[in-house]
Every structure is written in structure tokens, then in C-alpha cells.
Amino acid sequence: MMKLLLSIATAAVALSLSAGLAFAEDFEVRMLNQGKKGSMVFEPDYLHLQPGDTVKFIATHKSHNAATIDGMVPEGAKGFKGKINEEVEVTFDQQGFYGIKCSPHFGMGMVMLIKVGEGSLPEHYRSVALPARAKPRLDALFAEAKADQGKP
């Protein structure tokens, strides 16, 4: 009887642990020279994730990478910087907003925004120093994030 109870308890723990992992999703973002919104873009350029979701940034053309924008990561979260010409997978565990850039093409406006979980965009993100061509693209993404508030 004791062995049976122990087996049931072990199975229940294993099932509950694997169930939490089953809900995490994987997303792909392509880094492009030319896309639907113009040149030097991420597609998609806005994602709403849940904590634990993973994004694979795919270098579809040479000389791209994905990296967080200084000053545009949630408090306490670590930024990341992928290598040029290489795919990078990032798991986003902490809620908040992440500004993402392609380091070589940041000046050309190659940016995206990732929202993890719930919350509103921190106001100080709007005052982060950005290249002239990145600012209007991020402003449009900030508007998209605002429209996304309250959605699961």
C-alpha cells in the first residue's frame, strides 16, 4: 500500500512539473534586410509573450543580430546580445517590456518590442536616446503595446 501511494505521489509531482513546461511557447522572429514594413526589420516586430516563452531570432540575411536596447529591459532582468550572423534563442522569464535592436542596423531603425506578461510600458522608455530612424519605429510599437494593454 505504501509503495502504491509513493508511486502515485511521484507520478503526480512529475505530471505537475511537466504540465508547467507544456504551456511555454516558442516563437520565431526573422531578421530581414527587406520586409513588409520596409528595410532592416524584424518580423514580427512586436510580440506579446507569457513568462517562460522562448524566442528564436533567425538571421535570414548576413550581418544581423538581436540584442536588448540599453535602458529598455525590465528592472532586474538581464539583457542579451546575440552574435552577428547567428541564431539566438532567448527565454523571457521576467514580466515587462524588452526593446530589441539589431546592433549593426540600429541606426537604420531595426528595432522591435517584446511584452512579457501584463503591465504597461514604463514611461522612461520614451526618453531613452535612440537613433533618428529607430525612434519613429519604436513610437509605433509603443502605440501597439498601448492598444495591447489588458489583453491576455
Contacts in CASP RR format, 6 or more apart in sequence:
PFRMAT RR
TARGET T0000
AUTHOR 0000-0000-0000
METHOD contacts of the structure
MODEL  1
MMKLLLSIATAAVALSLSAGLAFAEDFEVRMLNQGKKGSMVFEPDYLHLQ
PGDTVKFIATHKSHNAATIDGMVPEGAKGFKGKINEEVEVTFDQQGFYGI
KCSPHFGMGMVMLIKVGEGSLPEHYRSVALPARAKPRLDALFAEAKADQG
KP
23 50 0 8 1.000
24 50 0 8 1.000
24 52 0 8 1.000
24 53 0 8 1.000
24 54 0 8 1.000
24 91 0 8 1.000
25 49 0 8 1.000
25 50 0 8 1.000
25 53 0 8 1.000
25 54 0 8 1.000
26 53 0 8 1.000
26 54 0 8 1.000
26 55 0 8 1.000
26 56 0 8 1.000
27 47 0 8 1.000
27 49 0 8 1.000
27 53 0 8 1.000
27 54 0 8 1.000
27 55 0 8 1.000
27 56 0 8 1.000
28 55 0 8 1.000
28 56 0 8 1.000
28 58 0 8 1.000
29 42 0 8 1.000
29 43 0 8 1.000
29 44 0 8 1.000
29 47 0 8 1.000
29 55 0 8 1.000
29 56 0 8 1.000
29 57 0 8 1.000
29 58 0 8 1.000
29 66 0 8 1.000
29 112 0 8 1.000
30 42 0 8 1.000
30 43 0 8 1.000
30 58 0 8 1.000
30 60 0 8 1.000
31 42 0 8 1.000
31 57 0 8 1.000
31 58 0 8 1.000
31 59 0 8 1.000
31 60 0 8 1.000
31 61 0 8 1.000
31 64 0 8 1.000
31 65 0 8 1.000
31 66 0 8 1.000
31 102 0 8 1.000
31 110 0 8 1.000
32 40 0 8 1.000
32 41 0 8 1.000
32 42 0 8 1.000
32 43 0 8 1.000
32 60 0 8 1.000
32 61 0 8 1.000
33 39 0 8 1.000
33 40 0 8 1.000
33 61 0 8 1.000
34 41 0 8 1.000
35 41 0 8 1.000
35 43 0 8 1.000
36 43 0 8 1.000
37 43 0 8 1.000
37 45 0 8 1.000
39 108 0 8 1.000
40 102 0 8 1.000
40 105 0 8 1.000
40 108 0 8 1.000
40 109 0 8 1.000
40 110 0 8 1.000
41 110 0 8 1.000
42 57 0 8 1.000
42 66 0 8 1.000
42 100 0 8 1.000
42 102 0 8 1.000
42 110 0 8 1.000
42 111 0 8 1.000
42 112 0 8 1.000
44 112 0 8 1.000
45 111 0 8 1.000
45 112 0 8 1.000
45 113 0 8 1.000
45 137 0 8 1.000
45 141 0 8 1.000
46 112 0 8 1.000
46 113 0 8 1.000
46 114 0 8 1.000
46 115 0 8 1.000
46 141 0 8 1.000
46 144 0 8 1.000
46 145 0 8 1.000
46 148 0 8 1.000
47 55 0 8 1.000
47 112 0 8 1.000
47 113 0 8 1.000
47 114 0 8 1.000
47 115 0 8 1.000
48 114 0 8 1.000
48 115 0 8 1.000
48 117 0 8 1.000
48 148 0 8 1.000
48 151 0 8 1.000
49 55 0 8 1.000
49 92 0 8 1.000
49 114 0 8 1.000
49 115 0 8 1.000
49 116 0 8 1.000
49 117 0 8 1.000
50 116 0 8 1.000
50 117 0 8 1.000
51 92 0 8 1.000
51 93 0 8 1.000
51 94 0 8 1.000
51 95 0 8 1.000
51 116 0 8 1.000
51 117 0 8 1.000
52 91 0 8 1.000
52 92 0 8 1.000
52 93 0 8 1.000
53 91 0 8 1.000
53 92 0 8 1.000
53 116 0 8 1.000
54 89 0 8 1.000
54 90 0 8 1.000
54 91 0 8 1.000
54 92 0 8 1.000
55 89 0 8 1.000
55 90 0 8 1.000
55 92 0 8 1.000
55 114 0 8 1.000
56 87 0 8 1.000
56 88 0 8 1.000
56 89 0 8 1.000
57 65 0 8 1.000
57 66 0 8 1.000
57 82 0 8 1.000
57 87 0 8 1.000
57 88 0 8 1.000
57 89 0 8 1.000
57 90 0 8 1.000
58 87 0 8 1.000
59 65 0 8 1.000
59 84 0 8 1.000
59 85 0 8 1.000
59 86 0 8 1.000
59 87 0 8 1.000
62 85 0 8 1.000
63 84 0 8 1.000
63 85 0 8 1.000
63 104 0 8 1.000
63 105 0 8 1.000
64 84 0 8 1.000
64 85 0 8 1.000
64 102 0 8 1.000
64 104 0 8 1.000
64 105 0 8 1.000
64 110 0 8 1.000
65 81 0 8 1.000
65 82 0 8 1.000
65 83 0 8 1.000
65 84 0 8 1.000
65 85 0 8 1.000
65 86 0 8 1.000
65 88 0 8 1.000
65 102 0 8 1.000
65 103 0 8 1.000
65 104 0 8 1.000
66 80 0 8 1.000
66 82 0 8 1.000
66 88 0 8 1.000
66 90 0 8 1.000
66 100 0 8 1.000
66 101 0 8 1.000
66 102 0 8 1.000
67 79 0 8 1.000
67 80 0 8 1.000
67 81 0 8 1.000
67 82 0 8 1.000
67 100 0 8 1.000
67 101 0 8 1.000
67 102 0 8 1.000
67 103 0 8 1.000
68 79 0 8 1.000
68 80 0 8 1.000
68 81 0 8 1.000
68 98 0 8 1.000
68 99 0 8 1.000
68 100 0 8 1.000
68 101 0 8 1.000
69 99 0 8 1.000
69 100 0 8 1.000
69 101 0 8 1.000
69 106 0 8 1.000
69 111 0 8 1.000
69 128 0 8 1.000
69 130 0 8 1.000
70 128 0 8 1.000
71 124 0 8 1.000
71 125 0 8 1.000
71 128 0 8 1.000
72 97 0 8 1.000
72 98 0 8 1.000
72 99 0 8 1.000
72 125 0 8 1.000
72 128 0 8 1.000
73 79 0 8 1.000
73 98 0 8 1.000
73 99 0 8 1.000
74 94 0 8 1.000
74 95 0 8 1.000
74 96 0 8 1.000
74 97 0 8 1.000
74 98 0 8 1.000
74 116 0 8 1.000
76 94 0 8 1.000
77 94 0 8 1.000
77 96 0 8 1.000
77 98 0 8 1.000
79 98 0 8 1.000
80 88 0 8 1.000
80 90 0 8 1.000
81 103 0 8 1.000
82 88 0 8 1.000
84 103 0 8 1.000
84 104 0 8 1.000
92 98 0 8 1.000
92 114 0 8 1.000
92 116 0 8 1.000
93 116 0 8 1.000
94 116 0 8 1.000
95 116 0 8 1.000
95 117 0 8 1.000
95 118 0 8 1.000
95 119 0 8 1.000
96 115 0 8 1.000
96 116 0 8 1.000
96 117 0 8 1.000
96 119 0 8 1.000
97 113 0 8 1.000
97 114 0 8 1.000
97 115 0 8 1.000
97 116 0 8 1.000
97 121 0 8 1.000
97 122 0 8 1.000
97 125 0 8 1.000
97 145 0 8 1.000
98 113 0 8 1.000
98 114 0 8 1.000
98 116 0 8 1.000
99 111 0 8 1.000
99 112 0 8 1.000
99 113 0 8 1.000
99 114 0 8 1.000
99 125 0 8 1.000
99 138 0 8 1.000
100 111 0 8 1.000
100 112 0 8 1.000
100 113 0 8 1.000
100 114 0 8 1.000
101 110 0 8 1.000
101 111 0 8 1.000
101 134 0 8 1.000
102 110 0 8 1.000
102 111 0 8 1.000
106 131 0 8 1.000
106 134 0 8 1.000
107 131 0 8 1.000
107 132 0 8 1.000
107 133 0 8 1.000
107 134 0 8 1.000
108 131 0 8 1.000
108 133 0 8 1.000
109 131 0 8 1.000
109 133 0 8 1.000
109 134 0 8 1.000
109 137 0 8 1.000
110 134 0 8 1.000
111 130 0 8 1.000
111 134 0 8 1.000
111 137 0 8 1.000
111 138 0 8 1.000
111 141 0 8 1.000
112 141 0 8 1.000
113 138 0 8 1.000
113 141 0 8 1.000
113 142 0 8 1.000
113 144 0 8 1.000
113 145 0 8 1.000
115 145 0 8 1.000
115 148 0 8 1.000
118 150 0 8 1.000
119 149 0 8 1.000
120 146 0 8 1.000
120 149 0 8 1.000
121 142 0 8 1.000
121 145 0 8 1.000
121 146 0 8 1.000
125 142 0 8 1.000
126 139 0 8 1.000
126 142 0 8 1.000
130 138 0 8 1.000
END
